[in-house]
């Protein structure tokens, strides 16, 4: 969601009620929520971030009533996509005492949790093309946590939108500080893929997978999915299948990995029948979600 779309959304609510809400609750740590929060604050609406689970618990009775009346409980036509987004949002935020996704070896609470808000705002602003705002949030993150490997990596992401030389410099500095930084290797994998360097991309994705904490299902799912794509491009269907099935096992609601597996493996009649058949665990996931 862009800032303009968020503002239109809020103004539409104002038009229907002729007043602004006394307080707006947004899901804690959700990137879309961060965009909406900024738009609300610019309009003078107080914002409070609360855990997604609390929002879901509050909304459950209303959604159940809508379902009784024959209305969809999802604001979008594809309920599976909505469920996927909700699970991904939950998986993206580690528990306080889980190992930090940055690969430092420290617990999340004592590592990158303190700059989570600043990073989310920076990433959202960068996606919207507001580079000055993104860098402002990154400087605030650096003020709190210092030039850590994670901060340097996030600077690289921001600069990748408008200054590739700076992005490469920050990524290099990140890996100098922590050669095992998983997100840095993941980003290098994306860069190698973009230039057709498939073997190098596969190696970087494998590095990311090796260094992400085992509890970090969200980022491991991303890395395994991209590894599958790189293996497919390299002509290795067996490895692609294994990678996508691992991604689905980590995050069963992930639509991208499911689509990749169904389209490029299960749906490719040129492949041997045994290869097109999903594994037992993944088959159960696909059946449960109505794909088989």
Phi, psi and omega in degrees: 000134178271167180298320181295319179295321179297319180293320177299320179299315181291319180293328177296320176296321179296319181296325182281334183250348182060026177197154175276150176293148179294336181199141179244125177262132177234151180297131181295127176082000180275126183301320178295321177299324179295321179294315179298320181299318180295319179296318180296317181296325178293338178263004178084016180266123178297142183235141175229129176271127178228155181302143181302323181300324179291321178296315180297320180296320180293320185280341187307312181298322180292317180295322178296319179294319176301319181296320178299324182278001178091008178266153176289138176282354180253138178285354179241156184297324184266102182293330179296321179295321179297316179297322179299315181297320181295315181293321179297319179298319179292319182290335184291331185261113182291158168291152186306322185257013170286156172300141183292136179300344181287351178081016180288339185093349179274162175290147183304319182301325184260010183234260189270355180300325183293342179244016182300314182300314182295320180294316180300314179297319181296315181294320179296316180295320179297318179297327180279354181087007178269077188293324179297317179293320178299315180292328177298316178293324179293322177296326177292320176298319179293324178298324182281313189251355184076179181281062180291167179300321179295317178298316179298320179295319180291325172302317180300320180295315179300310182293335180298341180281342184209354181209091186293328179295315177296319180300314179297321180298314181292324178294321177297316180296323178300312182286334174294322180284321178218094183299345181260009185301115189293319182294325178298317178293323177299316179295321177296324176299316178298317180297315179297320178299318182298335181254012175076014180270079192292316180298318179294320179298315179300317179298319180291319178297323177295322176297316178300314180298320181294334188254343173292141176301146181296338179280349185272075185296326184297306184285328175295319177302314178302313184293317179296321179297314179293325176299318178301317180297317179296319179294321178298314179299329179278359178086011181258087183292326180297314179291324178298315179300313181299320181294314181293323178293324176295319178300318180293320179297322180290320183220084187302337182274359184293115182290323186295311181296321179297313180299318180299314181297314183293319184282314190265346178243293185297327184266002181266100185292348178284343182275155177301148183302320181296324180289326181286345181278122179293154177297164187301315182294314181292325177301319178296321177297313181296323177294315181299327182266005173084017180273337181238000000 
